[in-house]
């Protein structure tokens, strides 16, 4: 008898009180659908499982892709003790107790595999409790997470584990699972002899967004609705309208504080930058329908206006500020069209990152170069002492000059000839570039004329 409680082997497959998704959970690698890059013949994870030679693993992927199922398959195939934790329900006390038991079991030659569902919910201290036991070999850790391990799992634990990335299931794979559930009389719905067209199953698959558990849940609800409508214990038909009733509203995978949040806003920003209004509108709709704060999107849209368009179209910033105000004034869902208008405007606008690049170079110079004092001729001189020290001497008041441009150095000496802003030829920046070239010519002419005539100089306080 082991030191640990055993995991029941799929419990009673005929227990109809269990959800369909749980009853249909694959029991072997041959039953497993999807993730061929990990568990296909000859692939590394399959080889490790079949040899019962796994190290510490992290399964990272969206919901319903098989993370827990793989762990349970390992539990059935391994000769090691298998302990399952839920990060939602387990505290540091329980962790320490299991670690102590695992250390004693190792002394008797027994291996221990610890599976932690939703490991990203463990805080740093809880994760630290596993580390010495992983290092000593007391346990082999399997963690399942929907969040990016790089952000959610401590680096020391991550470096001692192999990360396997699970992908969302394809529509074809989910349709295969649904057909299996409809025909399986032992664990599925086969005894009900339900009828469902391929189009109906494809609709469920499309709405599940690669989540097999979600697809099973929809099928189970639709089956119950079909039996009630047709008043049949067997032979009822799952129709398109019943699936629609079962779906109600599509639940989009989204986490405002997680990686998917950043993935979607990145997709929106890069679609705008690439002048693709259709893609930009799609990603905007995905975020809004998933419940993102519209004012967060409005702030990011304003950022796009100044980062990717800038002076190529100064009206872009005005459009985005107006959209922000409209969202704040109207609320949702009315305000979503204001954001859509801004996103399309940005997508169609001429693009320039000249200001973004210029400011980045300035930050670099501020960081790397000496902070030289402001040249004396650019300083105000409100007191006699300051005037006596040379403040303001040599300043040229541009409005008093014929060309309105003085040949006067405005940067500190160590950055005298530095050029930061380089306008593009897009939109209004083309005219700005032409204007700056004209200013350079005027400044050059005035510099050349200083040898023959003395320009008017004013010690202005402005």
C-alpha positions in Angstrom: 0.0 0.0 0.0 1.4 3.4 -1.0 1.7 6.5 1.0 -0.6 8.4 -1.3 -4.3 8.2 -2.3 -4.7 6.6 -5.7 -6.4 8.3 -8.7 -9.6 6.4 -9.6 -9.3 4.9 -13.1 -11.9 7.1 -14.9 -14.4 6.1 -12.2 -17.5 4.5 -13.5 -17.8 5.1 -17.3 -21.5 4.5 -17.1 -22.1 7.1 -14.4 -24.5 9.6 -16.2 -24.3 12.1 -13.4 -20.8 13.0 -14.6 -20.6 15.6 -17.4 -20.2 14.3 -21.0 -16.8 15.9 -21.3 -15.5 14.0 -18.3 -17.0 10.7 -19.4 -15.5 11.0 -22.8 -12.0 11.9 -21.6 -9.5 9.7 -23.5 -8.0 6.9 -21.4 -5.0 6.0 -23.7 -2.7 7.8 -26.1 -4.4 6.0 -29.0 -7.8 7.6 -28.0 -6.2 11.0 -27.6 -7.1 13.5 -30.4 -5.0 16.4 -31.4 -1.5 17.5 -30.3 0.2 15.2 -32.9 3.3 17.3 -32.6 3.6 16.0 -29.0 2.0 12.6 -28.9 2.1 11.4 -32.4 4.2 8.2 -33.1 7.8 8.8 -32.3 7.2 12.3 -30.9 9.1 13.2 -27.7 6.3 13.3 -25.2 4.7 10.1 -26.4 8.1 8.4 -26.1 8.6 9.6 -22.6 5.2 8.5 -21.5 5.5 5.0 -23.1 8.9 4.5 -21.5 7.6 5.7 -18.1 10.5 8.1 -18.1 9.1 11.6 -17.8 10.9 14.4 -16.1 9.2 17.5 -14.7 6.8 18.9 -17.3 4.7 22.0 -17.9 1.7 21.7 -20.2 0.8 25.1 -21.5 -2.3 25.7 -23.7 -5.8 27.0 -23.8 -8.7 25.3 -22.1 -10.0 22.1 -23.4 -6.9 21.0 -25.3 -5.9 18.0 -23.2 -3.6 19.1 -20.5 -5.4 17.3 -17.6 -6.1 14.3 -19.9 -2.4 13.8 -20.6 -1.7 14.0 -16.9 -4.3 11.3 -16.2 -3.0 9.1 -19.0 0.4 9.4 -17.4 -1.2 8.5 -14.0 -2.6 5.3 -15.5 0.6 4.2 -17.3 3.3 5.1 -14.8 4.6 2.9 -12.1 5.1 5.9 -9.9 2.8 7.2 -7.2 0.6 9.9 -8.7 -0.7 12.9 -6.6 -3.0 15.4 -8.0 -3.3 19.0 -6.7 -5.6 21.9 -7.7 -3.9 25.2 -7.3 -7.3 26.7 -6.4 -7.9 24.4 -3.4 -4.4 23.6 -2.1 -2.4 25.6 0.4 1.2 25.6 1.5 0.5 23.2 4.4 -0.8 20.4 2.1 2.1 20.9 -0.3 4.7 20.5 2.5 3.0 17.3 3.8 3.0 15.7 0.3 6.6 16.7 -0.2 7.6 15.1 3.1 5.7 11.9 2.1 7.4 11.9 -1.3 10.9 12.2 0.3 10.1 9.2 2.5 8.8 7.2 -0.4 12.0 7.8 -2.4 14.0 6.3 0.4 12.0 3.1 -0.3 12.6 3.3 -4.0 9.2 4.7 -5.0 8.9 7.6 -7.5 6.3 10.3 -7.0 4.7 12.3 -9.8 2.8 15.4 -8.6 0.3 17.0 -11.0 -0.8 20.6 -10.4 -3.8 21.8 -12.3 -3.8 25.6 -12.9 -0.2 25.9 -11.5 -0.2 29.6 -12.5 -2.5 30.3 -9.6 0.2 29.3 -7.1 2.1 32.3 -5.7 5.9 32.5 -5.6 6.1 31.1 -2.1 4.0 28.1 -3.0 6.0 27.4 -6.1 9.2 27.7 -4.1 8.1 24.9 -1.8 8.3 22.5 -4.7 11.8 23.6 -5.9 14.1 21.7 -3.5 12.2 18.5 -4.0 12.3 18.8 -7.8 16.1 19.4 -7.5 16.6 16.4 -5.2 14.5 14.1 -7.4 12.0 13.5 -4.6 9.2 14.4 -7.1 8.6 14.8 -10.8 6.3 17.8 -11.3 3.6 18.1 -14.0 2.0 21.5 -14.1 -1.0 22.5 -16.3 -1.5 26.2 -17.1 -3.4 28.4 -19.5 -1.1 31.3 -18.9 2.4 31.9 -20.4 4.8 30.1 -18.1 7.5 32.7 -18.7 5.4 35.2 -16.7 3.5 32.9 -14.2 6.1 30.3 -13.1 9.3 31.1 -11.2 12.4 30.9 -13.3 14.1 28.3 -11.1 11.2 25.9 -11.5 10.8 26.6 -15.1 14.5 25.9 -15.8 14.1 22.5 -14.3 11.0 21.6 -16.4 10.3 20.9 -20.0 7.5 23.1 -21.4 5.1 21.4 -23.9 2.8 23.8 -25.8 -0.6 22.5 -26.6 -2.5 24.0 -29.5 -6.3 24.6 -29.8 -8.0 21.7 -31.5 -9.0 22.2 -35.1 -12.7 22.1 -36.2 -12.1 18.7 -37.9 -10.7 17.3 -34.7 -13.6 18.6 -32.6 -16.1 17.2 -35.1 -14.3 13.8 -34.7 -14.7 14.0 -30.9 -18.4 14.9 -31.2 -19.1 12.0 -33.6 -17.3 9.7 -31.2 -19.6 11.0 -28.3 -22.7 10.4 -30.4 -21.8 6.8 -31.2 -20.2 5.7 -27.9 -22.9 3.7 -26.0 -20.7 3.1 -23.0 -19.5 6.6 -22.1 -21.2 8.9 -24.6 -24.7 9.5 -26.0 -24.8 6.4 -28.3 -27.7 4.8 -26.5 -29.9 7.8 -27.4 -29.4 7.2 -31.1 -29.3 10.9 -31.7 -29.1 12.3 -35.2 -27.0 15.3 -36.1 -25.8 16.5 -39.5 -22.2 17.3 -40.3 -23.2 21.0 -40.6 -24.6 21.0 -37.1 -21.5 19.4 -35.7 -19.3 21.9 -37.6 -21.3 24.8 -36.1 -20.6 23.5 -32.6 -16.9 23.0 -33.5 -16.6 26.5 -34.9 -18.2 28.1 -31.8 -16.0 26.2 -29.4 -12.8 28.0 -30.5 -10.7 24.9 -30.2 -12.0 23.9 -26.8 -13.1 20.3 -26.7 -14.7 20.6 -23.3 -16.9 23.5 -24.5 -18.0 21.5 -27.5 -19.0 18.5 -25.4 -21.0 20.8 -23.1 -22.9 22.3 -26.0 -23.6 18.9 -27.5 -24.9 17.6 -24.1 -27.3 20.6 -23.7 -28.4 20.3 -27.4 -29.1 16.5 -26.9 -31.3 17.3 -23.8 -33.2 19.9 -25.8 -33.7 17.5 -28.7 -35.2 14.8 -26.4 -37.5 17.3 -24.8 -38.7 18.8 -28.1 -39.2 15.5 -29.9 -40.5 13.8 -26.7 -38.2 10.8 -27.6 -35.9 8.8 -25.4 -34.1 7.6 -28.6 -33.8 8.9 -32.2 -34.2 12.6 -31.6 -32.6 15.0 -34.0 -30.2 17.8 -33.0 -31.0 20.6 -35.3 -29.4 23.9 -36.1 -31.9 25.9 -34.1 -31.4 23.7 -31.0 -27.6 24.2 -31.2 -28.2 27.9 -31.4 -30.3 27.7 -28.2 -27.6 25.6 -26.5 -25.0 28.1 -27.5 -26.9 31.2 -26.5 -23.9 33.5 -26.8 -20.5 32.5 -27.8 -18.0 32.6 -25.0 -14.7 34.0 -26.3 -11.5 32.9 -24.7 -10.1 36.0 -23.0 -8.3 37.1 -19.9 -8.0 40.8 -19.3 -4.8 40.2 -17.2 -3.4 37.4 -19.2 -1.5 36.7 -22.4 -4.5 36.6 -24.6 -5.2 40.2 -23.7 -1.8 41.3 -24.9 -2.0 39.0 -28.0 -5.2 40.6 -29.2 -4.2 44.2 -28.6 -0.9 43.4 -30.4 -2.9 42.1 -33.3 -5.1 45.2 -33.4 -2.1 47.5 -33.3 -0.1 45.7 -36.0 -3.1 45.5 -38.3 -3.6 49.2 -38.0 0.2 49.8 -38.7 -0.1 47.5 -41.8 -3.1 49.6 -43.1 -5.5 46.7 -42.9 -8.9 48.0 -41.8 -10.7 44.7 -42.1 -8.2 42.9 -39.7 -8.2 45.9 -37.4 -12.0 45.9 -37.1 -12.0 42.1 -36.5 -9.5 42.3 -33.6 -11.3 45.3 -32.2 -14.6 43.3 -32.3 -13.0 40.3 -30.6 -11.8 42.4 -27.7 -15.0 44.3 -27.2 -17.2 41.3 -27.5 -15.0 39.4 -25.0 -15.6 42.2 -22.4 -12.5 44.4 -22.7 -12.7 47.8 -21.1 -13.4 50.1 -24.1 -11.5 53.0 -22.5 -8.4 50.8 -22.4 -8.8 50.2 -26.1 -9.4 54.0 -26.6 -6.1 54.7 -24.8 -4.2 52.2 -27.0 -5.8 53.7 -30.1 -4.6 57.2 -29.2 -1.1 55.7 -28.8 -1.3 54.2 -32.3 -2.2 57.7 -33.7 1.0 59.2 -32.3 3.3 56.2 -32.7 2.5 55.1 -36.2 0.9 58.1 -37.9 2.1 61.2 -36.1 2.5 64.3 -38.3 1.8 62.4 -41.5 -1.9 63.1 -40.5 -2.3 65.2 -37.4 -6.1 64.8 -37.6 -5.6 61.1 -36.6 -4.9 62.2 -33.0 -8.1 64.4 -33.0 -10.1 61.5 -34.3 -8.9 59.2 -31.6 -9.5 61.7 -28.8 -13.0 62.3 -30.1 -13.6 58.5 -30.1 -12.4 58.3 -26.5 -14.8 61.1 -25.5 -17.6 59.4 -27.4 -17.0 56.1 -25.6 -17.0 58.0 -22.3 -20.1 59.9 -23.1 -22.2 57.2 -24.8 -21.0 54.1 -23.0 -21.4 50.7 -24.6 -22.5 49.2 -27.0 -23.1 52.6 -28.7 -19.5 53.7 -28.2 -18.1 50.7 -30.1 -18.8 52.4 -33.5 -16.7 55.4 -32.4 -13.8 53.1 -31.8 -14.4 51.4 -35.1 -14.4 54.7 -36.9 -11.1 55.6 -35.3 -9.5 52.3 -36.1 -10.5 52.5 -39.7 -9.3 56.1 -40.0 -5.9 55.0 -38.5 -5.7 52.1 -40.9 -6.3 54.2 -43.9 -4.1 57.2 -42.8 -0.6 57.7 -44.1 2.0 56.1 -41.8 5.0 57.6 -40.2 7.0 56.6 -37.1 9.4 59.6 -37.5 8.3 61.2 -34.2 8.5 57.8 -32.4 12.0 57.2 -33.7 13.1 60.7 -33.0 11.9 60.6 -29.4 13.6 57.2 -29.0 16.9 58.7 -30.1 16.5 61.6 -27.7 16.0 59.2 -24.8 19.1 57.4 -25.8 21.1 60.6 -25.9 19.7 61.7 -22.5 20.8 58.4 -21.1 24.2 58.2 -22.6 25.5 61.8 -22.9 26.5 64.3 -20.3 23.7 66.6 -19.3 25.4 69.8 -20.4 23.9 73.1 -19.2 21.6 75.2 -21.3 23.6 77.6 -23.5 23.8 81.1 -22.0 22.1 82.7 -25.0 19.0 80.6 -24.5 18.6 81.4 -20.8 16.2 84.1 -19.5 17.8 87.0 -17.6 15.1 88.4 -15.2 17.7 89.9 -12.8 20.8 92.1 -13.1 23.0 89.4 -11.7 21.9 87.0 -14.4 22.5 89.6 -17.1 26.0 90.3 -15.7 26.7 86.5 -15.9 25.9 86.5 -19.6 22.4 85.1 -19.5 20.6 85.9 -22.7 23.6 87.5 -24.5 23.8 86.7 -28.1 20.1 85.6 -28.4 18.6 86.4 -31.8 14.9 87.1 -31.8 13.6 85.3 -34.9 10.5 87.5 -35.3 12.8 90.5 -35.9 14.7 88.8 -38.7 13.7 89.0 -42.4 13.6 85.2 -42.8 12.3 84.5 -39.3 15.2 82.1 -38.8 18.3 82.8 -36.8 21.6 81.0 -37.3 21.7 80.2 -33.7 22.7 77.0 -31.9 19.9 75.6 -29.7 21.3 72.3 -28.7 24.1 71.9 -26.1 27.7 71.7 -27.5 28.0 68.0 -27.2 24.9 67.5 -29.4 25.5 70.5 -31.7 24.8 68.9 -35.0 22.4 66.1 -33.9 19.3 65.5 -36.1 16.4 63.6 -34.5 13.3 64.3 -36.5 13.5 63.0 -40.1 10.0 63.5 -41.7 8.9 60.9 -44.2 7.3 61.6 -47.6 3.9 60.4 -46.3 1.0 62.7 -46.0 1.5 66.1 -44.3 5.1 65.1 -43.4 6.1 65.6 -47.0 5.2 69.3 -46.7 6.8 69.4 -43.2 10.0 68.0 -44.7 10.0 70.6 -47.5 9.5 73.3 -44.9 12.4 72.1 -42.8 14.7 72.0 -45.9 13.7 75.6 -46.6 14.5 76.6 -43.0 17.9 75.0 -43.4 18.6 77.0 -46.5 17.5 80.2 -44.8 19.7 79.5 -41.8 22.7 78.7 -44.0 22.2 82.0 -45.9 22.0 83.9 -42.7 25.2 82.2 -41.4 27.0 83.1 -44.6 25.9 86.7 -44.4 27.1 87.2 -40.8 30.7 87.8 -42.0 29.6 91.0 -43.9 26.8 92.3 -41.8 25.8 92.2 -38.2 22.4 90.7 -37.5 20.1 92.3 -35.1 20.3 90.7 -31.6 17.8 91.0 -28.9 18.0 90.0 -25.3 14.4 89.0 -25.0 13.0 87.2 -22.0 10.8 85.0 -24.3 
